[in-house]
Amino acid sequence: MVEFNDQFFEKRLLNLKETQDSITGLSAWCLQHRESHKVIVGTWLKVLKKVKIEQRLTLFYLANDVIQYSKRKSLQFVESWGTALQKATTLVRDDKVKGKILRLFKIWNERSIYDEVFLSDLCGLLTTTTKKNASAENTEFQPNVMFDKMKNMELLEDNTNEELTFISENPLNLNDIKSLSSIVKERRTSGLDVDSELEDSICHLKKYMLCLKQEVAERTSLLELLEQGEAFYESQKKEAKVVSN
């Protein structure tokens, strides 16, 4: 197998076509290099930020192909991509692709790819509209408030990722009831105390859900500020042109 190369992967992402052969081909390549799952997801997100909206949809189709296969085979791509999907979702709110992204989320929900709370938050991020707030009263924009929110956003992301890491690495997988039931039965048969471990896992799951909600709320607020800032600096630019003329 050819060694993983992130620059080569980035080029393939940029040249990815919205055809079954192109998507499944690159999906298979990703799965062959699954030990580099974190770098693959990071590169995917980096490219997603750079390309046009139509290409972003194609990149989501690639993610969908890898994620669904990984879910069936219990590969780490599911968790790795989960940490990037919040940021990615805010980049595909254009009406040209929004409906197709929502259909993907619906499929993930029907097939239990991700939990309902997480997908609900993604749908909320996708359907949030902030342009109206951005254009209104942009004179009140305060950069220091935005920077404070960005710092707070990083802390919330760290908290969410920390809880997600614990859940994904926990041998008691609460997302797989069949496997969980088997493990609990086996440990109880062996005389091991599994109840406290279960309670701890449930506690971390609740913390994760809370962290996720806080992060989504803060991310939405930050998006509003960023768009407000964009409107503010655009108005400043226009005023500068008037003065210079």
GROMACS elastic network, one bead per residue, 0.5 to 0.9 nm:
[ bonds ]
;  ai    aj funct       b0    kb
    1     4     6  0.88795   500
    1    32     6  0.79250   500
    1    33     6  0.86776   500
    2     5     6  0.87250   500
    2    33     6  0.88980   500
    3    33     6  0.80715   500
    4     8     6  0.82366   500
    4     9     6  0.80701   500
    4    33     6  0.64414   500
    4    36     6  0.74791   500
    5     8     6  0.53444   500
    5     9     6  0.62700   500
    5    10     6  0.87296   500
    6    10     6  0.60479   500
    6    11     6  0.86832   500
    6    39     6  0.73908   500
    6    40     6  0.73050   500
    6    43     6  0.70369   500
    7    10     6  0.50057   500
    7    11     6  0.63731   500
    7    12     6  0.87307   500
    7    43     6  0.87369   500
    8    11     6  0.52553   500
    8    12     6  0.64040   500
    8    13     6  0.88001   500
    9    12     6  0.50565   500
    9    13     6  0.62391   500
    9    14     6  0.87100   500
    9    26     6  0.88278   500
    9    30     6  0.88019   500
    9    40     6  0.78279   500
    9    43     6  0.78253   500
    9    44     6  0.86503   500
   10    13     6  0.50750   500
   10    14     6  0.62781   500
   10    15     6  0.87065   500
   10    40     6  0.89730   500
   10    43     6  0.65139   500
   10    44     6  0.73964   500
   10    46     6  0.87352   500
   10    47     6  0.68286   500
   11    14     6  0.50911   500
   11    15     6  0.62400   500
   11    16     6  0.85215   500
   12    15     6  0.50932   500
   12    16     6  0.58637   500
   12    26     6  0.76450   500
   13    16     6  0.50509   500
   13    17     6  0.87672   500
   13    26     6  0.82611   500
   13    43     6  0.88701   500
   13    44     6  0.72582   500
   13    47     6  0.71148   500
   13    48     6  0.87644   500
   13    59     6  0.72661   500
   14    17     6  0.87951   500
   14    47     6  0.70845   500
   14    48     6  0.88989   500
   14    51     6  0.74992   500
   14    55     6  0.80170   500
   16    19     6  0.85088   500
   16    22     6  0.63069   500
   16    23     6  0.70073   500
   16    26     6  0.80689   500
   16    55     6  0.79081   500
   16    58     6  0.73118   500
   16    59     6  0.76742   500
   16    62     6  0.88933   500
   17    20     6  0.84744   500
   17    21     6  0.86554   500
   17    22     6  0.57142   500
   17    23     6  0.70158   500
   17    55     6  0.80611   500
   17    58     6  0.69563   500
   18    21     6  0.86835   500
   18    22     6  0.69290   500
   18    23     6  0.68489   500
   18    55     6  0.81223   500
   18    57     6  0.85409   500
   18    58     6  0.54781   500
   18    59     6  0.86706   500
   18    61     6  0.81361   500
   19    22     6  0.53239   500
   19    23     6  0.61718   500
   19    24     6  0.84958   500
   19    58     6  0.87362   500
   20    23     6  0.52784   500
   20    24     6  0.58806   500
   20    25     6  0.81386   500
   21    24     6  0.53707   500
   21    25     6  0.57573   500
   21    26     6  0.85383   500
   22    25     6  0.52268   500
   22    26     6  0.63595   500
   22    27     6  0.85293   500
   23    26     6  0.54129   500
   23    27     6  0.59850   500
   23    28     6  0.86152   500
   23    58     6  0.80095   500
   23    59     6  0.85225   500
   23    61     6  0.72925   500
   23    62     6  0.55137   500
   23    65     6  0.77201   500
   24    28     6  0.60313   500
   24    29     6  0.85444   500
   24    62     6  0.74425   500
   24    65     6  0.70913   500
   24    66     6  0.85485   500
   25    28     6  0.52763   500
   25    29     6  0.64291   500
   25    30     6  0.88594   500
   26    30     6  0.62299   500
   26    31     6  0.86683   500
   26    62     6  0.75303   500
   27    30     6  0.51088   500
   27    31     6  0.63133   500
   27    32     6  0.86896   500
   27    62     6  0.62107   500
   27    63     6  0.78451   500
   27    65     6  0.63980   500
   27    66     6  0.55350   500
   28    31     6  0.50703   500
   28    32     6  0.61873   500
   28    33     6  0.87462   500
   28    66     6  0.77993   500
   29    32     6  0.51003   500
   29    33     6  0.64830   500
   29    34     6  0.87098   500
   30    33     6  0.51766   500
   30    34     6  0.60629   500
   30    36     6  0.84884   500
   30    37     6  0.77795   500
   30    40     6  0.72848   500
   30    66     6  0.74184   500
   31    35     6  0.85613   500
   31    37     6  0.84043   500
   31    66     6  0.70435   500
   31    69     6  0.88211   500
   31    70     6  0.81615   500
   31    75     6  0.89827   500
   31    77     6  0.86757   500
   32    35     6  0.82488   500
   33    36     6  0.57591   500
   33    37     6  0.71956   500
   33    40     6  0.85357   500
   34    38     6  0.86610   500
   34    40     6  0.82887   500
   34    75     6  0.79558   500
   34    76     6  0.78312   500
   34    77     6  0.74159   500
   35    38     6  0.81843   500
   35    76     6  0.87085   500
   36    39     6  0.54938   500
   36    40     6  0.61386   500
   36    41     6  0.87590   500
   37    40     6  0.50295   500
   37    41     6  0.61793   500
   37    42     6  0.85417   500
   37    76     6  0.71064   500
   37    77     6  0.59132   500
   37    80     6  0.68586   500
   37    81     6  0.85671   500
   38    41     6  0.52775   500
   38    42     6  0.61048   500
   38    43     6  0.85764   500
   38    76     6  0.88793   500
   38    77     6  0.78666   500
   38    80     6  0.60313   500
   38    81     6  0.81388   500
   39    43     6  0.59838   500
   39    44     6  0.83937   500
   40    43     6  0.52345   500
   40    44     6  0.60957   500
   40    45     6  0.87196   500
   41    45     6  0.62443   500
   41    46     6  0.86442   500
   41    63     6  0.86514   500
   41    77     6  0.80241   500
   41    80     6  0.67468   500
   41    81     6  0.59672   500
   41    84     6  0.72095   500
   42    45     6  0.52314   500
   42    46     6  0.62445   500
   42    47     6  0.87505   500
   42    80     6  0.89658   500
   42    81     6  0.86797   500
   42    84     6  0.76124   500
   43    47     6  0.61907   500
   43    48     6  0.84626   500
   44    47     6  0.53020   500
   44    48     6  0.60722   500
   44    49     6  0.88341   500
   44    59     6  0.75657   500
   44    63     6  0.85572   500
   45    49     6  0.64266   500
   45    50     6  0.89805   500
   45    84     6  0.68887   500
   45    85     6  0.85671   500
   45    87     6  0.81423   500
   45    88     6  0.65948   500
   46    49     6  0.54557   500
   46    50     6  0.68758   500
   47    50     6  0.51717   500
   47    51     6  0.63936   500
   47    56     6  0.86091   500
   47    59     6  0.88148   500
   48    51     6  0.56961   500
   48    52     6  0.82297   500
   48    53     6  0.87011   500
   48    55     6  0.78431   500
   48    56     6  0.55933   500
   48    59     6  0.70357   500
   48    60     6  0.88275   500
   48    88     6  0.73082   500
   48    91     6  0.78945   500
   49    52     6  0.84045   500
   49    56     6  0.81581   500
   49    88     6  0.79710   500
   49    91     6  0.71823   500
   50    56     6  0.89515   500
   51    54     6  0.81900   500
   51    55     6  0.60915   500
   51    56     6  0.64943   500
   52    55     6  0.54817   500
   52    56     6  0.64000   500
   53    57     6  0.66186   500
   53    91     6  0.79997   500
   53    92     6  0.67591   500
   53    94     6  0.73735   500
   53    96     6  0.79573   500
   53    97     6  0.75386   500
   54    57     6  0.53474   500
   54    58     6  0.67490   500
   54    59     6  0.89808   500
   54    96     6  0.78592   500
   54    97     6  0.72612   500
   55    58     6  0.50005   500
   55    59     6  0.62696   500
   55    60     6  0.86759   500
   56    59     6  0.50038   500
   56    60     6  0.62812   500
   56    61     6  0.87222   500
   56    88     6  0.89487   500
   56    91     6  0.79715   500
   56    92     6  0.69671   500
   56    97     6  0.87245   500
   57    60     6  0.50358   500
   57    61     6  0.63734   500
   57    62     6  0.87991   500
   57    92     6  0.73587   500
   57    97     6  0.65020   500
   57    98     6  0.89448   500
   57   100     6  0.80139   500
   57   101     6  0.74218   500
   58    61     6  0.50097   500
   58    62     6  0.64227   500
   58    63     6  0.87838   500
   59    62     6  0.50080   500
   59    63     6  0.63016   500
   59    64     6  0.86137   500
   60    64     6  0.60720   500
   60    65     6  0.86480   500
   60    88     6  0.88004   500
   60   101     6  0.77624   500
   60   104     6  0.86818   500
   61    65     6  0.62979   500
   61    66     6  0.87970   500
   61   101     6  0.88902   500
   61   104     6  0.83605   500
   62    65     6  0.52075   500
   62    66     6  0.64110   500
   62    67     6  0.85621   500
   63    66     6  0.52520   500
   63    67     6  0.58851   500
   63    68     6  0.84607   500
   63    81     6  0.77694   500
   64    67     6  0.51061   500
   64    68     6  0.59764   500
   64    69     6  0.85070   500
   64   104     6  0.75335   500
   64   108     6  0.86501   500
   65    68     6  0.55423   500
   65    69     6  0.63755   500
   65    70     6  0.85814   500
   66    69     6  0.54025   500
   66    70     6  0.60123   500
   66    71     6  0.86128   500
   66    77     6  0.73315   500
   66    78     6  0.83102   500
   67    71     6  0.60647   500
   67    72     6  0.87726   500
   67    75     6  0.85676   500
   67    77     6  0.61192   500
   67    78     6  0.53155   500
   67    79     6  0.89824   500
   67    81     6  0.75908   500
   67   113     6  0.78648   500
   68    71     6  0.51305   500
   68    72     6  0.65676   500
   68    73     6  0.88593   500
   68    78     6  0.79302   500
   68   108     6  0.80865   500
   68   111     6  0.87543   500
   68   113     6  0.68954   500
   69    72     6  0.53011   500
   69    73     6  0.63951   500
   69    74     6  0.84737   500
   69    75     6  0.82800   500
   70    73     6  0.50306   500
   70    74     6  0.55463   500
   70    76     6  0.70506   500
   70    77     6  0.60983   500
   70    78     6  0.62430   500
   71    74     6  0.50057   500
   71    75     6  0.63749   500
   71    76     6  0.84229   500
   71    77     6  0.80924   500
   71    78     6  0.62570   500
   71   113     6  0.64212   500
   72    75     6  0.79510   500
   74    77     6  0.85590   500
   74    78     6  0.80229   500
   75    78     6  0.66988   500
   75    79     6  0.84880   500
   76    79     6  0.56266   500
   76    80     6  0.62377   500
   76    81     6  0.85989   500
   76   168     6  0.83968   500
   77    81     6  0.57831   500
   77    82     6  0.81776   500
   78    81     6  0.54983   500
   78    82     6  0.61178   500
   78   113     6  0.78155   500
   78   114     6  0.81394   500
   79    83     6  0.67008   500
   79   114     6  0.89958   500
   79   164     6  0.77479   500
   79   165     6  0.82044   500
   79   168     6  0.68337   500
   80    83     6  0.56118   500
   80    84     6  0.71572   500
   81    84     6  0.52119   500
   81    85     6  0.61301   500
   82    85     6  0.53077   500
   82    86     6  0.75970   500
   82   114     6  0.81261   500
   82   118     6  0.88412   500
   83    86     6  0.69310   500
   83    87     6  0.83474   500
   83   157     6  0.87920   500
   83   160     6  0.85618   500
   83   161     6  0.68482   500
   83   164     6  0.82598   500
   84    87     6  0.57092   500
   84    88     6  0.61835   500
   84    89     6  0.86744   500
   85    89     6  0.57912   500
   85    90     6  0.87084   500
   85   122     6  0.76720   500
   86    89     6  0.52967   500
   86    90     6  0.68625   500
   86   121     6  0.83344   500
   86   122     6  0.62520   500
   86   125     6  0.75193   500
   86   216     6  0.78398   500
   86   219     6  0.88999   500
   87    90     6  0.56699   500
   87    91     6  0.71886   500
   87   219     6  0.87126   500
   88    91     6  0.53686   500
   88    92     6  0.71038   500
   89    92     6  0.55144   500
   89    93     6  0.70942   500
   89   101     6  0.84677   500
   89   122     6  0.66177   500
   89   123     6  0.83252   500
   89   125     6  0.65799   500
   89   126     6  0.58191   500
   90    93     6  0.60299   500
   90   122     6  0.86783   500
   90   125     6  0.60978   500
   90   126     6  0.59645   500
   90   128     6  0.87472   500
   90   220     6  0.89557   500
   90   223     6  0.85977   500
   91    94     6  0.78690   500
   91   126     6  0.83945   500
   92    95     6  0.83803   500
   92    96     6  0.87610   500
   92    97     6  0.65738   500
   92    98     6  0.62532   500
   92   101     6  0.76139   500
   92   126     6  0.70724   500
   93    96     6  0.83352   500
   93    97     6  0.71556   500
   93    98     6  0.53404   500
   93   101     6  0.87152   500
   93   125     6  0.82722   500
   93   126     6  0.53022   500
   93   127     6  0.67371   500
   93   128     6  0.80783   500
   93   129     6  0.83892   500
   94    97     6  0.58535   500
   94    98     6  0.57436   500
   94   126     6  0.88891   500
   95    98     6  0.51060   500
   95    99     6  0.71720   500
   96    99     6  0.76277   500
   96   100     6  0.85077   500
   97   100     6  0.54176   500
   97   101     6  0.63163   500
   97   102     6  0.87528   500
   98   101     6  0.51829   500
   98   102     6  0.62023   500
   98   103     6  0.87361   500
   98   126     6  0.71608   500
   98   127     6  0.79805   500
   99   102     6  0.50867   500
   99   103     6  0.63432   500
   99   104     6  0.88609   500
  100   103     6  0.50525   500
  100   104     6  0.64799   500
  100   105     6  0.88807   500
  101   104     6  0.50749   500
  101   105     6  0.64458   500
  101   106     6  0.87154   500
  101   126     6  0.84222   500
  102   105     6  0.50493   500
  102   106     6  0.61950   500
  102   107     6  0.87162   500
  102   123     6  0.68904   500
  102   126     6  0.79739   500
  103   107     6  0.62696   500
  103   108     6  0.86552   500
  104   107     6  0.51363   500
  104   108     6  0.62600   500
  104   109     6  0.86614   500
  105   108     6  0.50095   500
  105   109     6  0.61876   500
  105   110     6  0.86771   500
  105   119     6  0.65082   500
  105   120     6  0.87383   500
  105   122     6  0.80148   500
  105   123     6  0.74805   500
  106   109     6  0.50726   500
  106   110     6  0.62160   500
  106   111     6  0.86490   500
  106   119     6  0.83431   500
  107   110     6  0.50488   500
  107   111     6  0.61152   500
  107   112     6  0.83282   500
  107   113     6  0.83086   500
  108   111     6  0.52223   500
  108   112     6  0.57893   500
  108   114     6  0.63445   500
  108   115     6  0.87138   500
  108   119     6  0.80083   500
  109   113     6  0.62928   500
  109   114     6  0.64994   500
  109   115     6  0.70653   500
  109   116     6  0.63511   500
  109   119     6  0.69844   500
  110   113     6  0.78869   500
  111   114     6  0.83150   500
  112   115     6  0.63283   500
  112   116     6  0.79010   500
  112   175     6  0.86758   500
  114   117     6  0.84685   500
  114   118     6  0.67033   500
  114   119     6  0.66403   500
  114   175     6  0.85517   500
  115   118     6  0.55561   500
  115   119     6  0.64356   500
  115   120     6  0.86871   500
  115   175     6  0.77312   500
  116   119     6  0.51968   500
  116   120     6  0.59698   500
  116   121     6  0.86128   500
  117   120     6  0.50547   500
  117   121     6  0.62906   500
  117   122     6  0.87340   500
  117   209     6  0.72385   500
  117   212     6  0.88215   500
  117   213     6  0.87466   500
  118   121     6  0.52063   500
  118   122     6  0.63668   500
  118   123     6  0.87945   500
  118   209     6  0.77070   500
  118   212     6  0.74920   500
  118   213     6  0.86270   500
  119   123     6  0.61767   500
  119   124     6  0.85332   500
  120   123     6  0.51037   500
  120   124     6  0.62334   500
  120   125     6  0.87536   500
  121   125     6  0.62613   500
  121   126     6  0.86002   500
  121   212     6  0.80226   500
  121   213     6  0.72325   500
  121   216     6  0.67654   500
  122   125     6  0.50815   500
  122   126     6  0.61616   500
  122   127     6  0.87189   500
  122   216     6  0.83467   500
  123   127     6  0.61754   500
  123   128     6  0.85213   500
  124   127     6  0.53543   500
  124   128     6  0.60059   500
  124   216     6  0.84132   500
  125   128     6  0.53889   500
  125   129     6  0.87505   500
  125   216     6  0.72356   500
  125   217     6  0.89930   500
  125   219     6  0.84885   500
  125   220     6  0.69735   500
  126   129     6  0.83923   500
  128   220     6  0.75664   500
  129   132     6  0.75240   500
  129   133     6  0.86260   500
  129   224     6  0.86104   500
  130   133     6  0.53748   500
  130   134     6  0.62452   500
  130   135     6  0.88813   500
  130   220     6  0.85346   500
  130   223     6  0.74781   500
  130   224     6  0.54875   500
  130   227     6  0.73282   500
  130   228     6  0.86264   500
  131   135     6  0.62384   500
  131   136     6  0.86409   500
  131   224     6  0.76182   500
  131   227     6  0.67274   500
  131   228     6  0.79233   500
  132   135     6  0.55131   500
  132   136     6  0.63928   500
  133   136     6  0.52590   500
  133   137     6  0.79295   500
  133   138     6  0.85011   500
  133   224     6  0.69135   500
  133   225     6  0.88573   500
  133   227     6  0.82578   500
  133   228     6  0.70195   500
  134   137     6  0.75922   500
  134   138     6  0.64556   500
  134   224     6  0.62950   500
  134   225     6  0.72157   500
  134   226     6  0.80962   500
  134   227     6  0.51859   500
  134   229     6  0.74533   500
  134   230     6  0.78164   500
  134   231     6  0.62074   500
  134   232     6  0.82958   500
  135   138     6  0.60568   500
  135   227     6  0.80491   500
  135   228     6  0.64360   500
  135   230     6  0.89460   500
  135   231     6  0.58474   500
  135   232     6  0.80671   500
  136   139     6  0.85316   500
  136   228     6  0.80172   500
  136   231     6  0.87331   500
  137   140     6  0.60192   500
  137   141     6  0.80212   500
  137   228     6  0.84502   500
  137   232     6  0.86627   500
  138   141     6  0.54733   500
  138   228     6  0.57783   500
  138   229     6  0.71620   500
  138   230     6  0.88194   500
  138   231     6  0.62759   500
  138   233     6  0.87874   500
  138   235     6  0.83815   500
  139   142     6  0.85726   500
  139   228     6  0.89890   500
  139   232     6  0.63632   500
  139   235     6  0.89602   500
  140   228     6  0.88326   500
  140   232     6  0.84849   500
  141   145     6  0.84376   500
  141   146     6  0.86593   500
  141   225     6  0.75459   500
  141   228     6  0.65322   500
  141   229     6  0.60977   500
  141   232     6  0.67135   500
  142   145     6  0.55900   500
  142   146     6  0.68037   500
  142   225     6  0.86692   500
  142   229     6  0.80144   500
  143   146     6  0.50885   500
  143   147     6  0.62907   500
  143   148     6  0.86990   500
  143   225     6  0.87667   500
  143   229     6  0.76078   500
  144   147     6  0.51117   500
  144   148     6  0.62097   500
  144   149     6  0.86441   500
  145   148     6  0.51461   500
  145   149     6  0.62525   500
  145   150     6  0.87027   500
  145   225     6  0.85175   500
  146   149     6  0.50875   500
  146   150     6  0.62288   500
  146   151     6  0.87888   500
  146   222     6  0.68674   500
  146   225     6  0.62755   500
  146   226     6  0.73372   500
  146   229     6  0.86141   500
  147   150     6  0.50050   500
  147   151     6  0.63477   500
  147   152     6  0.86358   500
  148   151     6  0.52144   500
  148   152     6  0.62268   500
  148   153     6  0.85259   500
  149   153     6  0.59058   500
  149   154     6  0.86625   500
  149   218     6  0.75527   500
  149   219     6  0.86793   500
  149   221     6  0.83677   500
  149   222     6  0.63949   500
  150   154     6  0.64160   500
  150   155     6  0.88852   500
  150   219     6  0.87585   500
  150   222     6  0.71506   500
  151   154     6  0.52547   500
  151   155     6  0.66091   500
  151   156     6  0.88798   500
  152   155     6  0.51410   500
  152   156     6  0.62754   500
  152   157     6  0.86315   500
  152   218     6  0.81969   500
  153   156     6  0.51265   500
  153   157     6  0.61274   500
  153   158     6  0.86448   500
  153   215     6  0.68412   500
  153   218     6  0.65573   500
  153   219     6  0.68256   500
  153   222     6  0.81915   500
  154   157     6  0.50572   500
  154   158     6  0.62291   500
  154   159     6  0.87217   500
  155   158     6  0.51134   500
  155   159     6  0.63227   500
  155   160     6  0.87270   500
  156   159     6  0.50693   500
  156   160     6  0.61827   500
  156   161     6  0.85707   500
  156   211     6  0.68430   500
  156   212     6  0.82627   500
  156   214     6  0.73577   500
  156   215     6  0.56288   500
  156   218     6  0.84314   500
  157   160     6  0.51168   500
  157   161     6  0.60438   500
  157   162     6  0.84359   500
  157   211     6  0.82245   500
  157   212     6  0.83668   500
  157   215     6  0.66137   500
  158   161     6  0.51571   500
  158   162     6  0.59811   500
  158   163     6  0.86806   500
  159   162     6  0.51203   500
  159   163     6  0.63821   500
  159   164     6  0.86266   500
  159   208     6  0.81406   500
  159   211     6  0.66163   500
  159   212     6  0.88232   500
  160   163     6  0.53401   500
  160   164     6  0.61288   500
  160   165     6  0.85905   500
  160   207     6  0.84237   500
  160   208     6  0.59165   500
  160   209     6  0.83875   500
  160   210     6  0.86416   500
  160   211     6  0.52823   500
  160   212     6  0.60005   500
  160   215     6  0.76642   500
  161   165     6  0.59511   500
  161   166     6  0.85673   500
  161   208     6  0.84016   500
  162   165     6  0.51839   500
  162   166     6  0.63971   500
  162   167     6  0.88029   500
  162   208     6  0.85013   500
  163   166     6  0.51407   500
  163   167     6  0.62789   500
  163   168     6  0.86705   500
  163   204     6  0.63619   500
  163   205     6  0.74747   500
  163   207     6  0.70442   500
  163   208     6  0.52836   500
  163   211     6  0.82475   500
  164   167     6  0.50815   500
  164   168     6  0.60511   500
  164   169     6  0.84957   500
  164   204     6  0.85751   500
  164   205     6  0.81889   500
  164   208     6  0.64612   500
  165   168     6  0.51725   500
  165   169     6  0.60188   500
  165   170     6  0.83293   500
  166   169     6  0.52939   500
  166   170     6  0.58656   500
  166   201     6  0.86196   500
  166   204     6  0.76327   500
  167   170     6  0.51697   500
  167   171     6  0.85016   500
  167   172     6  0.83146   500
  167   173     6  0.72060   500
  167   174     6  0.80970   500
  167   201     6  0.72181   500
  167   204     6  0.71012   500
  167   205     6  0.69138   500
  167   208     6  0.85149   500
  168   171     6  0.81421   500
  168   173     6  0.73134   500
  169   172     6  0.86211   500
  169   173     6  0.83423   500
  170   173     6  0.62325   500
  170   174     6  0.88838   500
  170   201     6  0.77005   500
  171   180     6  0.85903   500
  171   183     6  0.86338   500
  172   175     6  0.89126   500
  172   176     6  0.87074   500
  172   179     6  0.81995   500
  172   180     6  0.58282   500
  172   183     6  0.73394   500
  172   184     6  0.82262   500
  172   197     6  0.81998   500
  172   198     6  0.73650   500
  172   201     6  0.73146   500
  173   176     6  0.56829   500
  173   177     6  0.76300   500
  173   179     6  0.72925   500
  173   180     6  0.59236   500
  173   201     6  0.85306   500
  174   177     6  0.62439   500
  174   179     6  0.86396   500
  174   180     6  0.64516   500
  174   198     6  0.89089   500
  174   201     6  0.77164   500
  174   202     6  0.78679   500
  174   205     6  0.83838   500
  175   179     6  0.88866   500
  175   180     6  0.82489   500
  176   179     6  0.54574   500
  176   180     6  0.60285   500
  176   181     6  0.85736   500
  177   181     6  0.59396   500
  177   182     6  0.85195   500
  178   181     6  0.52543   500
  178   182     6  0.63528   500
  178   183     6  0.88274   500
  179   182     6  0.51323   500
  179   183     6  0.62643   500
  179   184     6  0.86699   500
  180   183     6  0.51878   500
  180   184     6  0.61198   500
  180   185     6  0.85184   500
  181   184     6  0.52265   500
  181   185     6  0.60903   500
  181   186     6  0.85457   500
  182   185     6  0.52120   500
  182   186     6  0.61328   500
  182   187     6  0.86883   500
  183   186     6  0.50971   500
  183   187     6  0.61567   500
  183   188     6  0.85581   500
  184   187     6  0.52596   500
  184   188     6  0.61052   500
  184   189     6  0.85028   500
  184   194     6  0.65823   500
  184   195     6  0.86099   500
  184   198     6  0.87877   500
  185   188     6  0.52544   500
  185   189     6  0.60983   500
  185   190     6  0.86440   500
  186   189     6  0.51324   500
  186   190     6  0.63246   500
  186   191     6  0.88413   500
  186   192     6  0.88100   500
  187   191     6  0.63414   500
  187   192     6  0.51953   500
  187   193     6  0.73814   500
  187   194     6  0.67048   500
  188   192     6  0.53312   500
  188   193     6  0.67363   500
  188   194     6  0.68779   500
  189   192     6  0.75012   500
  193   196     6  0.69082   500
  193   197     6  0.77071   500
  194   197     6  0.51503   500
  194   198     6  0.61439   500
  194   199     6  0.87169   500
  195   198     6  0.50343   500
  195   199     6  0.62224   500
  195   200     6  0.86319   500
  196   199     6  0.50353   500
  196   200     6  0.61659   500
  196   201     6  0.86334   500
  197   200     6  0.50775   500
  197   201     6  0.62281   500
  197   202     6  0.86947   500
  198   201     6  0.50691   500
  198   202     6  0.61975   500
  198   203     6  0.85254   500
  199   202     6  0.51347   500
  199   203     6  0.60908   500
  199   204     6  0.87005   500
  200   203     6  0.50148   500
  200   204     6  0.63048   500
  200   205     6  0.86704   500
  201   204     6  0.51759   500
  201   205     6  0.62243   500
  201   206     6  0.87269   500
  202   206     6  0.62356   500
  202   207     6  0.86097   500
  203   206     6  0.51937   500
  203   207     6  0.62563   500
  203   208     6  0.86542   500
  204   208     6  0.60525   500
  204   209     6  0.86303   500
  205   208     6  0.50085   500
  205   209     6  0.62878   500
  205   210     6  0.86673   500
  206   209     6  0.51337   500
  206   210     6  0.62375   500
  206   211     6  0.86028   500
  207   210     6  0.50729   500
  207   211     6  0.60423   500
  207   212     6  0.84488   500
  208   211     6  0.50519   500
  208   212     6  0.59927   500
  208   213     6  0.86089   500
  209   212     6  0.50531   500
  209   213     6  0.62587   500
  209   214     6  0.86978   500
  210   213     6  0.52034   500
  210   214     6  0.62568   500
  210   215     6  0.85804   500
  211   214     6  0.51290   500
  211   215     6  0.60371   500
  211   216     6  0.85866   500
  212   215     6  0.50707   500
  212   216     6  0.61254   500
  212   217     6  0.85839   500
  213   216     6  0.51865   500
  213   217     6  0.61822   500
  213   218     6  0.85952   500
  214   217     6  0.51950   500
  214   218     6  0.61403   500
  214   219     6  0.84753   500
  215   218     6  0.51079   500
  215   219     6  0.58875   500
  215   220     6  0.84922   500
  216   220     6  0.60940   500
  216   221     6  0.85756   500
  217   220     6  0.52371   500
  217   221     6  0.63116   500
  217   222     6  0.86708   500
  218   221     6  0.50330   500
  218   222     6  0.60644   500
  218   223     6  0.85775   500
  219   223     6  0.61268   500
  219   224     6  0.86639   500
  220   223     6  0.51174   500
  220   224     6  0.63992   500
  220   225     6  0.88337   500
  221   224     6  0.51747   500
  221   225     6  0.64491   500
  221   226     6  0.88000   500
  222   225     6  0.50332   500
  222   226     6  0.61486   500
  222   227     6  0.86294   500
  223   226     6  0.50536   500
  223   227     6  0.61845   500
  223   228     6  0.83945   500
  224   227     6  0.52779   500
  224   228     6  0.60110   500
  224   229     6  0.85220   500
  225   229     6  0.59784   500
  225   230     6  0.85136   500
  226   230     6  0.61756   500
  226   231     6  0.86975   500
  227   231     6  0.62623   500
  227   232     6  0.85123   500
  228   231     6  0.51637   500
  228   232     6  0.61182   500
  228   233     6  0.87435   500
  229   233     6  0.61349   500
  229   234     6  0.83843   500
  230   233     6  0.54035   500
  230   234     6  0.60817   500
  230   235     6  0.86522   500
  231   234     6  0.50808   500
  231   235     6  0.62085   500
  231   236     6  0.86452   500
  232   235     6  0.52632   500
  232   236     6  0.62814   500
  232   237     6  0.87245   500
  233   237     6  0.60732   500
  233   238     6  0.86250   500
  234   237     6  0.50681   500
  234   238     6  0.63613   500
  234   239     6  0.87269   500
  235   238     6  0.51189   500
  235   239     6  0.62307   500
  235   240     6  0.86222   500
  236   239     6  0.50824   500
  236   240     6  0.61359   500
  236   241     6  0.87055   500
  237   240     6  0.50693   500
  237   241     6  0.63492   500
  237   242     6  0.87938   500
  238   241     6  0.51493   500
  238   242     6  0.63810   500
  238   243     6  0.88205   500
  239   242     6  0.50881   500
  239   243     6  0.62994   500
  239   244     6  0.86624   500
  240   243     6  0.51464   500
  240   244     6  0.61165   500
  240   245     6  0.85760   500
  241   244     6  0.51110   500
  241   245     6  0.61158   500
  242   245     6  0.52394   500
